[in-house]
């Protein structure tokens, strides 16, 4: 069963050919990203980690406050009607 040319064309659009092919005379170091790429990537990861630590601290505070409120509500609900009056 043959695939139609339209299907073949759409498959080739999803998987583009590599822009750079490796040849024997290529210097392998040139095929790896430059140090600037790693510097930018590390900076981005570091900033995201810092932001996430701040959000985590806020969430911990929020959970602590909610837990305290829940304990107070549970204490109020566990009282007998005579203790409330």
PyMOL Python script that loads the backbone (N, CA, C, O; Angstrom):
from pymol import cmd

cmd.read_pdbstr("""\
ATOM      1  N   UNK A   1       0.848  -1.181   0.000  1.00  0.00           N
ATOM      2  CA  UNK A   1       0.000   0.000   0.000  1.00  0.00           C
ATOM      3  C   UNK A   1       0.890   1.239   0.000  1.00  0.00           C
ATOM      4  O   UNK A   1       1.760   1.385   0.859  1.00  0.00           O
ATOM      5  N   UNK A   2       0.675   2.104  -0.940  1.00  0.00           N
ATOM      6  CA  UNK A   2       1.495   3.306  -1.074  1.00  0.00           C
ATOM      7  C   UNK A   2       0.854   4.469  -0.325  1.00  0.00           C
ATOM      8  O   UNK A   2      -0.369   4.589  -0.257  1.00  0.00           O
ATOM      9  N   UNK A   3       1.709   5.320   0.233  1.00  0.00           N
ATOM     10  CA  UNK A   3       1.188   6.528   0.871  1.00  0.00           C
ATOM     11  C   UNK A   3       1.089   7.619  -0.173  1.00  0.00           C
ATOM     12  O   UNK A   3       1.873   7.672  -1.121  1.00  0.00           O
ATOM     13  N   UNK A   4       0.125   8.476   0.016  1.00  0.00           N
ATOM     14  CA  UNK A   4      -0.069   9.549  -0.958  1.00  0.00           C
ATOM     15  C   UNK A   4       1.072  10.560  -0.857  1.00  0.00           C
ATOM     16  O   UNK A   4       1.781  10.616   0.148  1.00  0.00           O
ATOM     17  N   UNK A   5       1.236  11.342  -1.895  1.00  0.00           N
ATOM     18  CA  UNK A   5       2.299  12.353  -1.902  1.00  0.00           C
ATOM     19  C   UNK A   5       2.037  13.421  -0.845  1.00  0.00           C
ATOM     20  O   UNK A   5       2.978  13.989  -0.291  1.00  0.00           O
ATOM     21  N   UNK A   6       0.765  13.697  -0.563  1.00  0.00           N
ATOM     22  CA  UNK A   6       0.420  14.694   0.447  1.00  0.00           C
ATOM     23  C   UNK A   6       0.879  14.228   1.832  1.00  0.00           C
ATOM     24  O   UNK A   6       1.420  15.018   2.606  1.00  0.00           O
ATOM     25  N   UNK A   7       0.663  12.952   2.143  1.00  0.00           N
ATOM     26  CA  UNK A   7       1.102  12.408   3.425  1.00  0.00           C
ATOM     27  C   UNK A   7       2.619  12.406   3.493  1.00  0.00           C
ATOM     28  O   UNK A   7       3.182  12.749   4.532  1.00  0.00           O
ATOM     29  N   UNK A   8       3.290  12.032   2.425  1.00  0.00           N
ATOM     30  CA  UNK A   8       4.749  12.029   2.400  1.00  0.00           C
ATOM     31  C   UNK A   8       5.283  13.433   2.617  1.00  0.00           C
ATOM     32  O   UNK A   8       6.264  13.627   3.334  1.00  0.00           O
ATOM     33  N   UNK A   9       4.631  14.417   1.992  1.00  0.00           N
ATOM     34  CA  UNK A   9       5.071  15.801   2.128  1.00  0.00           C
ATOM     35  C   UNK A   9       4.898  16.273   3.573  1.00  0.00           C
ATOM     36  O   UNK A   9       5.790  16.924   4.118  1.00  0.00           O
ATOM     37  N   UNK A  10       3.758  15.953   4.199  1.00  0.00           N
ATOM     38  CA  UNK A  10       3.534  16.405   5.572  1.00  0.00           C
ATOM     39  C   UNK A  10       4.519  15.748   6.529  1.00  0.00           C
ATOM     40  O   UNK A  10       4.950  16.383   7.492  1.00  0.00           O
ATOM     41  N   UNK A  11       4.888  14.490   6.290  1.00  0.00           N
ATOM     42  CA  UNK A  11       5.872  13.828   7.143  1.00  0.00           C
ATOM     43  C   UNK A  11       7.232  14.491   7.020  1.00  0.00           C
ATOM     44  O   UNK A  11       7.939  14.649   8.016  1.00  0.00           O
ATOM     45  N   UNK A  12       7.598  14.874   5.827  1.00  0.00           N
ATOM     46  CA  UNK A  12       8.905  15.497   5.644  1.00  0.00           C
ATOM     47  C   UNK A  12       8.949  16.884   6.259  1.00  0.00           C
ATOM     48  O   UNK A  12      10.021  17.351   6.644  1.00  0.00           O
ATOM     49  N   UNK A  13       7.794  17.560   6.360  1.00  0.00           N
ATOM     50  CA  UNK A  13       7.768  18.882   6.986  1.00  0.00           C
ATOM     51  C   UNK A  13       7.954  18.776   8.495  1.00  0.00           C
ATOM     52  O   UNK A  13       8.517  19.680   9.112  1.00  0.00           O
ATOM     53  N   UNK A  14       7.488  17.684   9.095  1.00  0.00           N
ATOM     54  CA  UNK A  14       7.609  17.517  10.544  1.00  0.00           C
ATOM     55  C   UNK A  14       9.024  17.141  10.963  1.00  0.00           C
ATOM     56  O   UNK A  14       9.433  17.421  12.090  1.00  0.00           O
ATOM     57  N   UNK A  15       9.754  16.524  10.084  1.00  0.00           N
ATOM     58  CA  UNK A  15      11.112  16.085  10.403  1.00  0.00           C
ATOM     59  C   UNK A  15      12.092  16.725   9.432  1.00  0.00           C
ATOM     60  O   UNK A  15      12.504  16.104   8.452  1.00  0.00           O
ATOM     61  N   UNK A  16      12.471  17.992   9.714  1.00  0.00           N
ATOM     62  CA  UNK A  16      13.397  18.658   8.796  1.00  0.00           C
ATOM     63  C   UNK A  16      14.771  17.993   8.813  1.00  0.00           C
ATOM     64  O   UNK A  16      15.168  17.380   9.804  1.00  0.00           O
ATOM     65  N   UNK A  17      15.472  18.123   7.720  1.00  0.00           N
ATOM     66  CA  UNK A  17      16.816  17.554   7.626  1.00  0.00           C
ATOM     67  C   UNK A  17      17.763  18.338   8.523  1.00  0.00           C
ATOM     68  O   UNK A  17      17.555  19.522   8.788  1.00  0.00           O
ATOM     69  N   UNK A  18      18.798  17.661   8.980  1.00  0.00           N
ATOM     70  CA  UNK A  18      19.787  18.331   9.824  1.00  0.00           C
ATOM     71  C   UNK A  18      20.474  19.438   9.026  1.00  0.00           C
ATOM     72  O   UNK A  18      20.784  19.276   7.846  1.00  0.00           O
ATOM     73  N   UNK A  19      20.702  20.552   9.690  1.00  0.00           N
ATOM     74  CA  UNK A  19      21.352  21.670   9.014  1.00  0.00           C
ATOM     75  C   UNK A  19      22.849  21.456   8.851  1.00  0.00           C
ATOM     76  O   UNK A  19      23.471  22.004   7.942  1.00  0.00           O
ATOM     77  N   UNK A  20      23.408  20.666   9.727  1.00  0.00           N
ATOM     78  CA  UNK A  20      24.859  20.479   9.706  1.00  0.00           C
ATOM     79  C   UNK A  20      25.157  18.982   9.705  1.00  0.00           C
ATOM     80  O   UNK A  20      24.716  18.250  10.592  1.00  0.00           O
ATOM     81  N   UNK A  21      25.876  18.557   8.747  1.00  0.00           N
ATOM     82  CA  UNK A  21      26.266  17.151   8.731  1.00  0.00           C
ATOM     83  C   UNK A  21      27.728  17.051   9.169  1.00  0.00           C
ATOM     84  O   UNK A  21      28.535  17.937   8.889  1.00  0.00           O
ATOM     85  N   UNK A  22      28.043  15.981   9.845  1.00  0.00           N
ATOM     86  CA  UNK A  22      29.389  15.786  10.380  1.00  0.00           C
ATOM     87  C   UNK A  22      30.266  15.156   9.309  1.00  0.00           C
ATOM     88  O   UNK A  22      29.930  14.127   8.722  1.00  0.00           O
ATOM     89  N   UNK A  23      31.372  15.790   9.082  1.00  0.00           N
ATOM     90  CA  UNK A  23      32.334  15.289   8.100  1.00  0.00           C
ATOM     91  C   UNK A  23      33.639  14.964   8.810  1.00  0.00           C
ATOM     92  O   UNK A  23      33.894  15.462   9.907  1.00  0.00           O
ATOM     93  N   UNK A  24      34.444  14.152   8.204  1.00  0.00           N
ATOM     94  CA  UNK A  24      35.708  13.725   8.805  1.00  0.00           C
ATOM     95  C   UNK A  24      36.640  14.902   9.068  1.00  0.00           C
ATOM     96  O   UNK A  24      37.396  14.886  10.039  1.00  0.00           O
ATOM     97  N   UNK A  25      36.595  15.921   8.215  1.00  0.00           N
ATOM     98  CA  UNK A  25      37.527  17.044   8.388  1.00  0.00           C
ATOM     99  C   UNK A  25      37.030  18.085   9.395  1.00  0.00           C
ATOM    100  O   UNK A  25      37.756  19.025   9.719  1.00  0.00           O
ATOM    101  N   UNK A  26      35.802  17.924   9.891  1.00  0.00           N
ATOM    102  CA  UNK A  26      35.279  18.866  10.887  1.00  0.00           C
ATOM    103  C   UNK A  26      36.033  18.725  12.200  1.00  0.00           C
ATOM    104  O   UNK A  26      36.386  17.623  12.621  1.00  0.00           O
ATOM    105  N   UNK A  27      36.270  19.857  12.833  1.00  0.00           N
ATOM    106  CA  UNK A  27      36.855  19.848  14.161  1.00  0.00           C
ATOM    107  C   UNK A  27      35.705  19.619  15.141  1.00  0.00           C
ATOM    108  O   UNK A  27      34.759  20.405  15.170  1.00  0.00           O
ATOM    109  N   UNK A  28      35.771  18.568  15.931  1.00  0.00           N
ATOM    110  CA  UNK A  28      34.656  18.204  16.803  1.00  0.00           C
ATOM    111  C   UNK A  28      34.293  19.299  17.791  1.00  0.00           C
ATOM    112  O   UNK A  28      33.126  19.433  18.159  1.00  0.00           O
ATOM    113  N   UNK A  29      35.259  20.075  18.221  1.00  0.00           N
ATOM    114  CA  UNK A  29      34.967  21.137  19.182  1.00  0.00           C
ATOM    115  C   UNK A  29      34.026  22.177  18.575  1.00  0.00           C
ATOM    116  O   UNK A  29      33.250  22.803  19.299  1.00  0.00           O
ATOM    117  N   UNK A  30      34.085  22.367  17.266  1.00  0.00           N
ATOM    118  CA  UNK A  30      33.205  23.327  16.604  1.00  0.00           C
ATOM    119  C   UNK A  30      31.753  22.850  16.569  1.00  0.00           C
ATOM    120  O   UNK A  30      30.843  23.653  16.363  1.00  0.00           O
ATOM    121  N   UNK A  31      31.533  21.577  16.764  1.00  0.00           N
ATOM    122  CA  UNK A  31      30.177  21.037  16.733  1.00  0.00           C
ATOM    123  C   UNK A  31      29.434  21.245  18.051  1.00  0.00           C
ATOM    124  O   UNK A  31      28.211  21.114  18.095  1.00  0.00           O
ATOM    125  N   UNK A  32      30.157  21.565  19.123  1.00  0.00           N
ATOM    126  CA  UNK A  32      29.532  21.776  20.424  1.00  0.00           C
ATOM    127  C   UNK A  32      29.178  23.245  20.602  1.00  0.00           C
ATOM    128  O   UNK A  32      29.803  24.115  19.995  1.00  0.00           O
ATOM    129  N   UNK A  33      28.166  23.529  21.444  1.00  0.00           N
ATOM    130  CA  UNK A  33      27.793  24.929  21.701  1.00  0.00           C
ATOM    131  C   UNK A  33      28.951  25.706  22.317  1.00  0.00           C
ATOM    132  O   UNK A  33      29.819  25.139  22.981  1.00  0.00           O
ATOM    133  N   UNK A  34      28.943  26.980  22.088  1.00  0.00           N
ATOM    134  CA  UNK A  34      29.983  27.853  22.614  1.00  0.00           C
ATOM    135  C   UNK A  34      29.782  28.067  24.117  1.00  0.00           C
ATOM    136  O   UNK A  34      28.675  27.862  24.615  1.00  0.00           O
ATOM    137  N   UNK A  35      30.819  28.473  24.847  1.00  0.00           N
ATOM    138  CA  UNK A  35      30.701  28.693  26.295  1.00  0.00           C
ATOM    139  C   UNK A  35      29.612  29.698  26.659  1.00  0.00           C
ATOM    140  O   UNK A  35      29.001  29.590  27.722  1.00  0.00           O
ATOM    141  N   UNK A  36      29.366  30.664  25.792  1.00  0.00           N
ATOM    142  CA  UNK A  36      28.330  31.672  26.075  1.00  0.00           C
ATOM    143  C   UNK A  36      26.962  31.009  26.228  1.00  0.00           C
ATOM    144  O   UNK A  36      26.155  31.438  27.053  1.00  0.00           O
ATOM    145  N   UNK A  37      26.699  29.975  25.447  1.00  0.00           N
ATOM    146  CA  UNK A  37      25.431  29.256  25.549  1.00  0.00           C
ATOM    147  C   UNK A  37      25.269  28.699  26.961  1.00  0.00           C
ATOM    148  O   UNK A  37      24.205  28.837  27.565  1.00  0.00           O
ATOM    149  N   UNK A  38      26.307  28.077  27.482  1.00  0.00           N
ATOM    150  CA  UNK A  38      26.230  27.477  28.803  1.00  0.00           C
ATOM    151  C   UNK A  38      26.113  28.554  29.880  1.00  0.00           C
ATOM    152  O   UNK A  38      25.420  28.365  30.880  1.00  0.00           O
ATOM    153  N   UNK A  39      26.784  29.674  29.675  1.00  0.00           N
ATOM    154  CA  UNK A  39      26.707  30.773  30.633  1.00  0.00           C
ATOM    155  C   UNK A  39      25.276  31.295  30.713  1.00  0.00           C
ATOM    156  O   UNK A  39      24.743  31.480  31.807  1.00  0.00           O
ATOM    157  N   UNK A  40      24.658  31.531  29.570  1.00  0.00           N
ATOM    158  CA  UNK A  40      23.280  32.031  29.534  1.00  0.00           C
ATOM    159  C   UNK A  40      22.333  30.991  30.123  1.00  0.00           C
ATOM    160  O   UNK A  40      21.433  31.327  30.892  1.00  0.00           O
ATOM    161  N   UNK A  41      22.541  29.734  29.759  1.00  0.00           N
ATOM    162  CA  UNK A  41      21.687  28.666  30.269  1.00  0.00           C
ATOM    163  C   UNK A  41      21.803  28.558  31.791  1.00  0.00           C
ATOM    164  O   UNK A  41      20.786  28.446  32.477  1.00  0.00           O
ATOM    165  N   UNK A  42      23.020  28.591  32.325  1.00  0.00           N
ATOM    166  CA  UNK A  42      23.227  28.504  33.760  1.00  0.00           C
ATOM    167  C   UNK A  42      22.591  29.692  34.466  1.00  0.00           C
ATOM    168  O   UNK A  42      21.970  29.527  35.516  1.00  0.00           O
ATOM    169  N   UNK A  43      22.737  30.883  33.905  1.00  0.00           N
ATOM    170  CA  UNK A  43      22.140  32.080  34.503  1.00  0.00           C
ATOM    171  C   UNK A  43      20.621  31.942  34.555  1.00  0.00           C
ATOM    172  O   UNK A  43      19.998  32.278  35.562  1.00  0.00           O
ATOM    173  N   UNK A  44      20.034  31.454  33.484  1.00  0.00           N
ATOM    174  CA  UNK A  44      18.584  31.262  33.423  1.00  0.00           C
ATOM    175  C   UNK A  44      18.134  30.248  34.476  1.00  0.00           C
ATOM    176  O   UNK A  44      17.146  30.481  35.173  1.00  0.00           O
ATOM    177  N   UNK A  45      18.837  29.143  34.597  1.00  0.00           N
ATOM    178  CA  UNK A  45      18.500  28.114  35.582  1.00  0.00           C
ATOM    179  C   UNK A  45      18.643  28.679  36.994  1.00  0.00           C
ATOM    180  O   UNK A  45      17.801  28.423  37.854  1.00  0.00           O
ATOM    181  N   UNK A  46      19.706  29.444  37.231  1.00  0.00           N
ATOM    182  CA  UNK A  46      19.952  30.031  38.547  1.00  0.00           C
ATOM    183  C   UNK A  46      18.830  31.004  38.928  1.00  0.00           C
ATOM    184  O   UNK A  46      18.355  30.983  40.063  1.00  0.00           O
ATOM    185  N   UNK A  47      18.407  31.851  37.991  1.00  0.00           N
ATOM    186  CA  UNK A  47      17.330  32.800  38.264  1.00  0.00           C
ATOM    187  C   UNK A  47      16.023  32.072  38.537  1.00  0.00           C
ATOM    188  O   UNK A  47      15.284  32.438  39.450  1.00  0.00           O
ATOM    189  N   UNK A  48      15.740  31.053  37.756  1.00  0.00           N
ATOM    190  CA  UNK A  48      14.513  30.287  37.985  1.00  0.00           C
ATOM    191  C   UNK A  48      14.538  29.606  39.352  1.00  0.00           C
ATOM    192  O   UNK A  48      13.526  29.578  40.052  1.00  0.00           O
ATOM    193  N   UNK A  49      15.679  29.065  39.729  1.00  0.00           N
ATOM    194  CA  UNK A  49      15.794  28.403  41.028  1.00  0.00           C
ATOM    195  C   UNK A  49      15.570  29.415  42.152  1.00  0.00           C
ATOM    196  O   UNK A  49      14.911  29.106  43.145  1.00  0.00           O
ATOM    197  N   UNK A  50      16.112  30.610  41.998  1.00  0.00           N
ATOM    198  CA  UNK A  50      15.939  31.653  43.007  1.00  0.00           C
ATOM    199  C   UNK A  50      14.462  32.036  43.127  1.00  0.00           C
ATOM    200  O   UNK A  50      13.940  32.159  44.235  1.00  0.00           O
ATOM    201  N   UNK A  51      13.799  32.223  42.004  1.00  0.00           N
ATOM    202  CA  UNK A  51      12.378  32.566  42.012  1.00  0.00           C
ATOM    203  C   UNK A  51      11.547  31.453  42.644  1.00  0.00           C
ATOM    204  O   UNK A  51      10.625  31.719  43.415  1.00  0.00           O
ATOM    205  N   UNK A  52      11.876  30.222  42.316  1.00  0.00           N
ATOM    206  CA  UNK A  52      11.130  29.092  42.865  1.00  0.00           C
ATOM    207  C   UNK A  52      11.332  28.954  44.374  1.00  0.00           C
ATOM    208  O   UNK A  52      10.408  28.572  45.093  1.00  0.00           O
ATOM    209  N   UNK A  53      12.541  29.263  44.855  1.00  0.00           N
ATOM    210  CA  UNK A  53      12.775  29.225  46.302  1.00  0.00           C
ATOM    211  C   UNK A  53      11.909  30.259  47.013  1.00  0.00           C
ATOM    212  O   UNK A  53      11.361  29.990  48.082  1.00  0.00           O
ATOM    213  N   UNK A  54      11.788  31.444  46.415  1.00  0.00           N
ATOM    214  CA  UNK A  54      10.933  32.486  46.995  1.00  0.00           C
ATOM    215  C   UNK A  54       9.469  32.058  47.023  1.00  0.00           C
ATOM    216  O   UNK A  54       8.779  32.252  48.024  1.00  0.00           O
ATOM    217  N   UNK A  55       9.000  31.481  45.928  1.00  0.00           N
ATOM    218  CA  UNK A  55       7.621  30.998  45.879  1.00  0.00           C
ATOM    219  C   UNK A  55       7.399  29.884  46.891  1.00  0.00           C
ATOM    220  O   UNK A  55       6.354  29.833  47.539  1.00  0.00           O
ATOM    221  N   UNK A  56       8.363  29.001  47.029  1.00  0.00           N
ATOM    222  CA  UNK A  56       8.251  27.902  47.981  1.00  0.00           C
ATOM    223  C   UNK A  56       8.157  28.433  49.411  1.00  0.00           C
ATOM    224  O   UNK A  56       7.369  27.925  50.208  1.00  0.00           O
ATOM    225  N   UNK A  57       8.943  29.437  49.738  1.00  0.00           N
ATOM    226  CA  UNK A  57       8.894  30.034  51.076  1.00  0.00           C
ATOM    227  C   UNK A  57       7.520  30.652  51.329  1.00  0.00           C
ATOM    228  O   UNK A  57       6.965  30.503  52.418  1.00  0.00           O
ATOM    229  N   UNK A  58       6.967  31.346  50.328  1.00  0.00           N
ATOM    230  CA  UNK A  58       5.624  31.930  50.473  1.00  0.00           C
ATOM    231  C   UNK A  58       4.579  30.839  50.674  1.00  0.00           C
ATOM    232  O   UNK A  58       3.688  30.971  51.514  1.00  0.00           O
ATOM    233  N   UNK A  59       4.690  29.775  49.912  1.00  0.00           N
ATOM    234  CA  UNK A  59       3.726  28.685  50.042  1.00  0.00           C
ATOM    235  C   UNK A  59       3.825  28.005  51.407  1.00  0.00           C
ATOM    236  O   UNK A  59       2.809  27.620  51.986  1.00  0.00           O
ATOM    237  N   UNK A  60       5.035  27.858  51.915  1.00  0.00           N
ATOM    238  CA  UNK A  60       5.203  27.272  53.252  1.00  0.00           C
ATOM    239  C   UNK A  60       4.541  28.147  54.308  1.00  0.00           C
ATOM    240  O   UNK A  60       3.865  27.634  55.200  1.00  0.00           O
ATOM    241  N   UNK A  61       4.728  29.468  54.218  1.00  0.00           N
ATOM    242  CA  UNK A  61       4.067  30.387  55.154  1.00  0.00           C
ATOM    243  C   UNK A  61       2.552  30.269  55.051  1.00  0.00           C
ATOM    244  O   UNK A  61       1.854  30.227  56.064  1.00  0.00           O
ATOM    245  N   UNK A  62       2.054  30.215  53.830  1.00  0.00           N
ATOM    246  CA  UNK A  62       0.612  30.117  53.615  1.00  0.00           C
ATOM    247  C   UNK A  62       0.066  28.818  54.207  1.00  0.00           C
ATOM    248  O   UNK A  62      -0.979  28.827  54.857  1.00  0.00           O
ATOM    249  N   UNK A  63       0.760  27.707  53.988  1.00  0.00           N
ATOM    250  CA  UNK A  63       0.323  26.413  54.526  1.00  0.00           C
ATOM    251  C   UNK A  63       0.338  26.449  56.048  1.00  0.00           C
ATOM    252  O   UNK A  63      -0.564  25.907  56.686  1.00  0.00           O
ATOM    253  N   UNK A  64       1.340  27.074  56.633  1.00  0.00           N
ATOM    254  CA  UNK A  64       1.418  27.175  58.091  1.00  0.00           C
ATOM    255  C   UNK A  64       0.219  27.950  58.633  1.00  0.00           C
ATOM    256  O   UNK A  64      -0.390  27.536  59.620  1.00  0.00           O
ATOM    257  N   UNK A  65      -0.121  29.061  58.002  1.00  0.00           N
ATOM    258  CA  UNK A  65      -1.264  29.867  58.446  1.00  0.00           C
ATOM    259  C   UNK A  65      -2.578  29.101  58.276  1.00  0.00           C
ATOM    260  O   UNK A  65      -3.439  29.140  59.155  1.00  0.00           O
ATOM    261  N   UNK A  66      -2.728  28.423  57.173  1.00  0.00           N
ATOM    262  CA  UNK A  66      -3.945  27.639  56.941  1.00  0.00           C
ATOM    263  C   UNK A  66      -4.047  26.512  57.965  1.00  0.00           C
ATOM    264  O   UNK A  66      -5.132  26.221  58.467  1.00  0.00           O
ATOM    265  N   UNK A  67      -2.929  25.886  58.268  1.00  0.00           N
ATOM    266  CA  UNK A  67      -2.914  24.809  59.262  1.00  0.00           C
ATOM    267  C   UNK A  67      -3.329  25.336  60.635  1.00  0.00           C
ATOM    268  O   UNK A  67      -4.091  24.680  61.345  1.00  0.00           O
ATOM    269  N   UNK A  68      -2.836  26.509  61.009  1.00  0.00           N
ATOM    270  CA  UNK A  68      -3.216  27.112  62.293  1.00  0.00           C
ATOM    271  C   UNK A  68      -4.716  27.405  62.327  1.00  0.00           C
ATOM    272  O   UNK A  68      -5.386  27.122  63.321  1.00  0.00           O
ATOM    273  N   UNK A  69      -5.234  27.967  61.250  1.00  0.00           N
ATOM    274  CA  UNK A  69      -6.665  28.256  61.182  1.00  0.00           C
ATOM    275  C   UNK A  69      -7.481  26.974  61.267  1.00  0.00           C
ATOM    276  O   UNK A  69      -8.511  26.939  61.940  1.00  0.00           O
ATOM    277  N   UNK A  70      -7.036  25.935  60.601  1.00  0.00           N
ATOM    278  CA  UNK A  70      -7.737  24.657  60.625  1.00  0.00           C
ATOM    279  C   UNK A  70      -7.753  24.079  62.040  1.00  0.00           C
ATOM    280  O   UNK A  70      -8.766  23.535  62.480  1.00  0.00           O
ATOM    281  N   UNK A  71      -6.638  24.196  62.746  1.00  0.00           N
ATOM    282  CA  UNK A  71      -6.590  23.711  64.123  1.00  0.00           C
ATOM    283  C   UNK A  71      -7.573  24.478  65.003  1.00  0.00           C
ATOM    284  O   UNK A  71      -8.243  23.881  65.846  1.00  0.00           O
ATOM    285  N   UNK A  72      -7.667  25.801  64.814  1.00  0.00           N
ATOM    286  CA  UNK A  72      -8.617  26.593  65.600  1.00  0.00           C
ATOM    287  C   UNK A  72     -10.054  26.190  65.296  1.00  0.00           C
ATOM    288  O   UNK A  72     -10.872  26.068  66.207  1.00  0.00           O
ATOM    289  N   UNK A  73     -10.359  25.986  64.038  1.00  0.00           N
ATOM    290  CA  UNK A  73     -11.708  25.572  63.649  1.00  0.00           C
ATOM    291  C   UNK A  73     -12.029  24.205  64.231  1.00  0.00           C
ATOM    292  O   UNK A  73     -13.129  23.988  64.739  1.00  0.00           O
ATOM    293  N   UNK A  74     -11.082  23.288  64.163  1.00  0.00           N
ATOM    294  CA  UNK A  74     -11.301  21.946  64.714  1.00  0.00           C
ATOM    295  C   UNK A  74     -11.506  22.013  66.226  1.00  0.00           C
ATOM    296  O   UNK A  74     -12.326  21.280  66.778  1.00  0.00           O
ATOM    297  N   UNK A  75     -10.756  22.896  66.895  1.00  0.00           N
ATOM    298  CA  UNK A  75     -10.931  23.053  68.338  1.00  0.00           C
ATOM    299  C   UNK A  75     -12.312  23.608  68.646  1.00  0.00           C
ATOM    300  O   UNK A  75     -12.952  23.161  69.598  1.00  0.00           O
ATOM    301  N   UNK A  76     -12.778  24.556  67.876  1.00  0.00           N
ATOM    302  CA  UNK A  76     -14.121  25.110  68.084  1.00  0.00           C
ATOM    303  C   UNK A  76     -15.197  24.065  67.826  1.00  0.00           C
ATOM    304  O   UNK A  76     -16.192  24.004  68.547  1.00  0.00           O
ATOM    305  N   UNK A  77     -15.004  23.256  66.817  1.00  0.00           N
ATOM    306  CA  UNK A  77     -15.998  22.238  66.479  1.00  0.00           C
ATOM    307  C   UNK A  77     -16.018  21.094  67.491  1.00  0.00           C
ATOM    308  O   UNK A  77     -17.047  20.439  67.659  1.00  0.00           O
ATOM    309  N   UNK A  78     -14.904  20.848  68.162  1.00  0.00           N
ATOM    310  CA  UNK A  78     -14.846  19.742  69.114  1.00  0.00           C
ATOM    311  C   UNK A  78     -15.438  20.098  70.486  1.00  0.00           C
ATOM    312  O   UNK A  78     -15.627  19.214  71.322  1.00  0.00           O
ATOM    313  N   UNK A  79     -15.727  21.362  70.721  1.00  0.00           N
ATOM    314  CA  UNK A  79     -16.323  21.782  71.994  1.00  0.00           C
ATOM    315  C   UNK A  79     -17.774  21.301  72.061  1.00  0.00           C
ATOM    316  O   UNK A  79     -18.465  21.163  71.052  1.00  0.00           O
ATOM    317  N   UNK A  80     -18.191  21.057  73.286  1.00  0.00           N
ATOM    318  CA  UNK A  80     -19.599  20.718  73.483  1.00  0.00           C
ATOM    319  C   UNK A  80     -20.413  22.005  73.511  1.00  0.00           C
ATOM    320  O   UNK A  80     -19.848  23.071  73.758  1.00  0.00           O
ATOM    321  N   UNK A  81     -21.696  21.945  73.270  1.00  0.00           N
ATOM    322  CA  UNK A  81     -22.510  23.181  73.282  1.00  0.00           C
ATOM    323  C   UNK A  81     -22.435  23.942  74.599  1.00  0.00           C
ATOM    324  O   UNK A  81     -22.521  25.170  74.586  1.00  0.00           O
ATOM    325  N   UNK A  82     -22.278  23.264  75.740  1.00  0.00           N
ATOM    326  CA  UNK A  82     -22.200  23.953  77.026  1.00  0.00           C
ATOM    327  C   UNK A  82     -20.919  24.763  77.132  1.00  0.00           C
ATOM    328  O   UNK A  82     -20.913  25.824  77.758  1.00  0.00           O
ATOM    329  N   UNK A  83     -19.805  24.273  76.517  1.00  0.00           N
ATOM    330  CA  UNK A  83     -18.523  24.987  76.583  1.00  0.00           C
ATOM    331  C   UNK A  83     -18.568  26.258  75.744  1.00  0.00           C
ATOM    332  O   UNK A  83     -17.884  27.232  76.060  1.00  0.00           O
ATOM    333  N   UNK A  84     -19.362  26.258  74.683  1.00  0.00           N
ATOM    334  CA  UNK A  84     -19.449  27.418  73.809  1.00  0.00           C
ATOM    335  C   UNK A  84     -20.126  28.571  74.545  1.00  0.00           C
ATOM    336  O   UNK A  84     -19.696  29.716  74.409  1.00  0.00           O
ATOM    337  N   UNK A  85     -21.171  28.295  75.319  1.00  0.00           N
ATOM    338  CA  UNK A  85     -21.884  29.338  76.061  1.00  0.00           C
ATOM    339  C   UNK A  85     -21.062  29.731  77.223  1.00  0.00           C
ATOM    340  O   UNK A  85     -21.463  30.600  77.998  1.00  0.00           O
TER     341      UNK A  85
END
""", "prot")
cmd.dss("prot")
cmd.show_as("cartoon", "prot")
cmd.util.cbc("prot")
cmd.orient("prot")
